Structure formats: C-alpha cells, structure tokens
Amino acid sequence: MINLHNVYKHYQLYNNDFQRLKEVITGHSTAEVIKALNPISITIEKGQVVGIIGDNGAGKSTLLKLISGTASPSGGTIETAGRIAALLELGTGFHPELSGHENIYLYGAILGISRTKMDNLYDDIVAFSGVEQFIHQPVKTYSSGMFVRLAFSVATSVDPDILIIDEALSVGDGNFARKSFDRIMNFKESGKTILFCSHSMFHIESICDRAIWIDDGQIKMDGLPASVVMAYNATMKIHKSETHVIEIADTPTEQEQEQEKKQKNTQGKLAQFINIEMTIEDSVEPYPNQLLNNHQKQCVQSGLSSLIIKVNFESDFSIKAPNFAVTITDESDFNMSSACTLMDNYHINRNSEGITYIELHFPKLSLLKGNYYLYAYLMCEQCIFIYESAPRFAEFEIVQHSNELGIVSLPHSFK
C-alpha cells in the first residue's frame, strides 16, 4: 500500500553562487521557488496498477521520485508497505569505474538487499541481462544498450512489492525488449502494486485499472483509465498518438555498436514488416488523384470507395503469432478508427518461413472529407507490446459530392 498525505515538493532556483552565499550568511532567501508538486493526497491499495499521465513538467516524475524515496518531500507524509523497485533513471546506482559484477552488488546494496541474497540472485541477473561476456569489465566500456539491460535486470530481480516505472515499460530492443515487458506483466499478474508513468494513452488504458492525471503539480482527475484518458485528450489541442515503445538509450555510437556485435546473445527483431501497401477500389468512376509534392495523393470517395491494405510480415517461431493492427488518423494524428486481428478474432497463419500475408478491407469507407493517414503495427498476442510500427505509411484524401458535415457518415433514415 502507498499513502500520501498533503505531500508537496518545492525547489529553490538560484541565479548564481553569490545568491546562495548571501542566504547562508543572512538567513534570508531571495531564490525563486519552483513548485514542482503542490500538496496532494493519494492512497493506492495493494495490487493496483495505476497510470500517471500529464504534460511534460506537470510533476509526474517528481511524484514517482518522492514515492520511491530518491527525493525527499518539502512537506507532508509518505507511507509505503513493502520493498520498492523503481525504474526511473536506469543505472543511476552504477559506478562507471566498477565492473558489471561489482555494480550488481553495489546496486543491490542501494536497494537494501543483503550480500547473501544477491549471491543467490547473481546468476539469474547476469543471464537475464545477456552481458555475461563483459560482466567483469568496467561498465564505462559498455554500450548504452548493455548498460540499460544490466540495470533493468538488477532492479527487477529483487522481487519487489511495489514497482515504479517512469516511461520505460520495456527497455532495449529485440528479444530483450520483449523479455523486459513480460517480466513487468508477470509482476502485474502476481498481484504486485505498479505505478506506471507514460505518455502512451494506449498503454495506460490497456494495462492500468486506475489513472491519475497530474496537471501543474496537482491532481486534476483520478478514476477509471478510459474516463481519465478521454478527459485528458479533450484538453489537448493536438493529440499525438504513441507509435513506438519508448527508448531509454540514445542512439549508440560506432564503438558501442561494435561492442554490441561482440556479444554472444545478439538480439534481433522478433517480428517485422516486409511490405505494406494501400490500394483503392471504386464502385463508380474513379476520382482523379491529386498531385502533391510531385507525387500523387490517392483520393477516396466517401461512402463509395473501398480501402484495401495488403501486408507481408515475418516473425520468429519462438514467439506466438503476432497481431496486426491499423489505425486511421486525421492530420493532427487523432485516431479516427482502427482494426486489429485480435479484436476480430482473426487467426494468424504463418508459412514454414514464418511469413504471413494479410489483406484488410474497409468497404465503402464512410469517413467524410479531409486528409487521413494510415499507421500499421505488429503487436504481441495480447496487443500491448509493439514489435514494430509503420507510422503514416500511406496518405489519402476523402472527397464527397454532398455538403454533409462531420467526421463520419452514419447509417440513418427518415420516417
């Protein structure tokens, strides 16, 4: 359980060192006070999965740092029951000059784990991280991907009662990204308390059973994820849908890439697109395509044209057959509609090489005039983890001959 009562966090912003010295001498502060978090009270019961949403700078990360104990509140009380593992800034407890082996024990000590227990966990931590070959090398020689994998492995191997995740639902890429995602989902299924901060509204609705919207350092809404996300999206002038699993590491340097190649456990994509294309079928005389930036933008006649998406993708037989999903968005990336093999109970068949071919049909598309984009996704069997995405792989324009207003033409009749 987590209980916060009137907890707030203020920071003092100094213009220069002289201002700091003056405060020490006179006891009078002239620093600007930044209110990162206003007084809030929250109770989170054991086993709840709570999503924290809000704009950048709203106070989400500050809240998670206070609960995890990596920052101290300026006032109020925080009560927690059980061991906490926080995936905030992965690798914060690592010393660059120490080896991976030494840092495992250092990180364990920071998390409050005894040496004896770390001895018992050590082999599993190293095996899960996939950095066995370099475990006795200083972590400053690790690539960013190796560094993150080892940090994640340590932080999630201590059987926490409370797991706090800031953006990083999964880390790394390829096999490890899926392994890290599965480990977090196992925590949920075993009844652990999880706090998950993310800009991905899709993940908030898919994973959480409660959502808290933080705005300007205070709670604006607390309730069911669907209701909170809808209210949050309604306030956004331009809603950006999340299309990628969030990356933790920066783009690796050439040296880091070479280091990665030396690993025995090279990680590849478990599922990836081979080809995606969109075609239009018209039941009447085709509307002429428009020339846009030296290429043709396909035109679709509202209520008359059919949209067909043809896709080839390949997947590794070590995973269950992935699901295929498509979203249709407007110019501001607001989701207008979607289709998914899982939601339609469509069974994915793979040939002996792991390749799948699918056609998705939208007959007589009823969207009204405007410009639209297609996004494609390959997702896990639960449609939560994204193996690969193809953002805006096609663009089309809906044209109509009537003056009907709105976004979509709904079936209707007058009597």
N, C-alpha and C positions, 0 to 999 in steps of 0.2 A: 504494500500500500504506500501511496505517496500523499502527503498532506501539506499544503502550503497555506499559510495564514498571513495575509497582509504583507506579502513579500515584495520588495522593490529593490532596484539596483540603479544607483546614480554614479556617474563618473565625473571627475573634475578635469577640465581641459585647460592646460596652462599654455600661455603664449611663448614663454621662454623660461630658462632655468632661474633667472633673477626673480621672476614672479613666485616660483616655488620657494626660493630662499627667503623672500620677504614674508611669506606666510609662516615659515618656521620661526622667524625672528619675532614678528608682531603677533602671531596667532590669529591674524585676520586674513581670510581667504578672499582673493579677488578673481579666482578662477571661474570660468564658465562651467555651470553644472549641466551635464548631459543626462537626461532621464531616459536611460535605456529600457527600464521596465518600471511602470507605475505599480502601486500596491494592488496585488491580485491574490485571490484565494481560490485554490483548486484542491479537490480530493479525487484521487484516481485509485480505484479499487484494484485488488489483486486480480490478474488475469485480463485486464482491459487492454485493448490495443487502441491507442489514442494518437490521432494525427494532428500535428500542429501546422497550421497554414497561416499565410500572411505575406505581405510585400517584403522586399529586402529592407532591412533596417527597422522592421516592426518590433523586434525584441524576441523573436523565436529562439535564436541560438543562445541569447543571454539566459532565457528561461531554462533551456536544457543544461547549460553550464552550471547554473545555480543548483538544479536538482541533482546533477551528477557530482557536485562538490568540487569542480575545478575552478569555480569562482564563488566568492562569498557575498551574501546579500548585504545591502546597505541597511536593511531593516526587515522585520518580520521573522517568522519561524518556518523552518522546513523539517518535516519528519518523514523518514523513509524506513521501510522494513525490508531487510534482505540485502544481498550483495548486488551492487550496481556495476554493469559493464557499459561503458559509453563509447560509441563510435562517433566521436566529434571531429577531432583532428588526428587522424590515424598516425601513429608513430611519434606522438608528442613526447612519450616517455623514453624514447630511444636515444642513446648517446652515439653520435656518429663514429667515434673512435673505437668503440667496443664492437666485438663480433656479434653476429646474429645470436649465437649461443649465449653469450653474456647478456645481451639485451633481453632475451626471453626471461631470464631470472630477474633482471632489473625491472622489467615491466610488470612481472608477477608480483614483485615486492611492492610496487606502487599501487597495485590493485588489492594488496593485502593478503596475498597468497603465500603460504609457508613454503620453504625450500623443499620440504619433503613432498608436498602435493605437486609442486612444479616438476619435481623429478618424475612423478607418475604421469604427468601431462606432457612432458617434453617430447617424447617420440611422436605422439599424435599431433602436436603443434607443428613440428617440423614437416611431417608427412603431409599434413593438410596444406601447408604454405607452399610446398613444392620447391623449396630452396635448399634442399639437402646438400647439394654440391658446394654451396657457398656459405654454409651455416657458420663456419669458423673464420670467415673473412669479415673485416670491418664493414659495417652497414653503409659507410660513406661510399663504398665501392659498388653498392647495389644499384641496379636500375630503379626508377621510381615504382615500376610495377612490382618488382620483388620486395621492395621496402613495404609497400602497402599490403601485400599478401601476408607477409610475416606479422605485421602489426594487427591485421584483422584476425589472423589465426590465434594469436595470443589473447586478444581482447574477448574473443567469443568461446574460448576453450575452458573458461573458469566456472561454467555452469551458473550464470547469474540469475537472480530472481527478477531483476529489472534490467531491461535492455533499452538503451537510449541511442537513437540513430539520427544523426544530423545529415540529411540528404542522401547518404551512402546506403541505399537499400541493397546494392550489391557492388562489389569492387573488382578491379582487374578486368580481364576480358576472357572470351572463350570459355573453356571448361571451368576456370576458377570463378568467373562471374556467376555461373550457374550454381557452383558449389556453395558460394557465399550466400546466394539468395536462398538456396534450400536450407542452409543452416538457420537463417533468420526465420524462415517459415516453420521450421521444426520447433523453434522457441515459442512461436505463437500456438502451435498445435499442442504443445506440452503445458499450456496454461501460464506462461510467463507474462509478466507485465511489460508492455512495449510502448515507448514513446517514439513517434516517428515524425520528424520534421521534413517537409518536402514541398516543392513547387509543382509536383506531378499530381494533379487532381485525380487522375485515373487511379493511381496507386492509393491515394487517400481513401477513395470510395471502395476500392477492391479489397484492401487489406484491413482497414480500421473499422471498429464498431462505434467509435466516437470521434468527433473532430472539434478542435478548439481553434477559433480564428483570433489571432493576435493582431491588433492594429494600434499603431502609435503607443506601444508599450502597455496596452491594456486589453482585456478580453472583450471582444466585440460580440462573439457568438459562441455558444457551446451546445452541441447537440448531435443528432444523427448526421453522419458524413454527407449524405445526399443533400440534406437541407442546408447544411453549413456551406458546402461547396457551391450550391446554387446561389445562395446569397452573396458569397464572395465573388463569383463570376459576374454577377449582375452589377457589381460596382466597378468592374474593370472596363476601361474604355476600349482596350484591345486585348482580347483574351488569347493568350498563347498556349496552345496545347502542347503537352510534353511528348516528344517523339523519340527520346533516347534514354537509355539507362544512364544515370548521372555518372560522369567520370570523376575519379578522385585525383588521378595523377595528371601532370602536364604532359604535353607531347614529348616523348623520350628523345634524348639526344642520340647521335650516331653511336657514341660509346655505350650508352645504355642499351641500345638495340643490339649491339654485338654481344653484350653481356647476357641479354635475354636468349639469344640464339644458342649460347653455350649450355643452357640448361637442358637437362635430360628430359624434363617434362614440358616440352613446348606446347603452348596452348593455342588451338585453332578455333575457328568458328564452328559451333555445333550445328548451326543451320544458317543458310544464306540464300539470297535470291540469285538466280541465273539470268532471268529475263522477265520483265513486266511490260505490258503494252496495253493501251486503251484503244478500242475501236467504237465507232458509232454506226448503228443501223437505223435507217429511217423508213417509216411506213409510208411516207409521201415523198415528194420531190425534195432531195437534199438541199438544205440551206447552204449557200456559198460560205466556205470558210474565210475567215478574215486574216489578212497579212499583218503580223505583229512582230516587230523587231526582226524582220527578214525571215520569219518562219510562220507557218500557218497555225492559228489557234482554232481548234475544232469547235464547230457550233452545233448545239443540241436544241432541237425544237421541243419546247415544253409540252409534255403530255403526248408527244408523238414519237420522239426518238428513243431508242434503247441504247443503254450504255453497257459495253461488254469489256471486262478486264480479264486478260489472259496472263497467267503467271506460271513460271517454272522455278522451282527451288529445290535445293538439296539439303539433306540433314543426315547427321550421324546416327547410326543404329544404336549407339549407346544411350540415346535419349528416346523418349516416347515421341511419336509423330507430332511435330509442331502444328499449331493452328495458324491459319491465315486470316488476316483481318484487313479491312479497308475503311477509311473514313473519308467523307466528303466535307470539305471546309469552304467557307467563303474567303474573301480576300484578307480578312483580319484573323484567319485561322480559327474561327469559331466553328465547332463541329456541327454540321447540318444533319448528317445521318451517318450510319455505319452498318457494316455487315461483317459477320465473323462465323467461321466454320463451327466453333464450339457452340455459339448461341443457336445455330440452326441444326445442331446435332449431325453435322456432316462429317462422315468418317474419312480421314486422310489415308490414301493408299500410296505406298512408295514402291518403286521398282527395285530390282536387285542391287542397283547402284545408289539407292537412297534418294532418287529423284521423283518429284511429284509434279503433275501438270493439272492445273485447275482453271476453269472459266467461271467468272462471276457475272451474272446478268442483272441489270437494273432495267426491267421493261418499262417502256413509256414513262420515262423519268418525269415526275410531277413537280420538280423544282421550278420556281418562276425566275424571271430574267435576272441575270447577274453573272459574274465571273466566279468560277469554282475550281478547286484543286483537289487532287487525289493523293492520299497518303496510304502506304501499304506497310504491314507489319507481319513478322514471323514471331510467334509467341509460344510460350510453354504450354503444356497440357491444361494448365489452369487459367491461361490467358492473363497472366500477371507479369511474368518475366519476358522481356523483349530480346530475342536473339538478334534481330536486325530490323531496321526500318528503312523505308524509302520515302522520304518527305517530298511532297509535291512532284511526284514522278510524272504527272500529267496535268494539263490545264485545259479547261473548256469553258465555253460561254453558252448560257441558256438564252435562247431568243423566243419570243412569244408574239403572236399576232393580236392578242387581246390586250385590254387595259387592266387585267386582273392584278390586284395589289397583294403584297405579302411575300412570303418566302417559299411557300409550297401550295400547290392547288389540291385541296382536299376533296374527296368524292362527296357530292351533295346533290340534292334535288329539291325542287319547289312543288308544293301542292296547294 
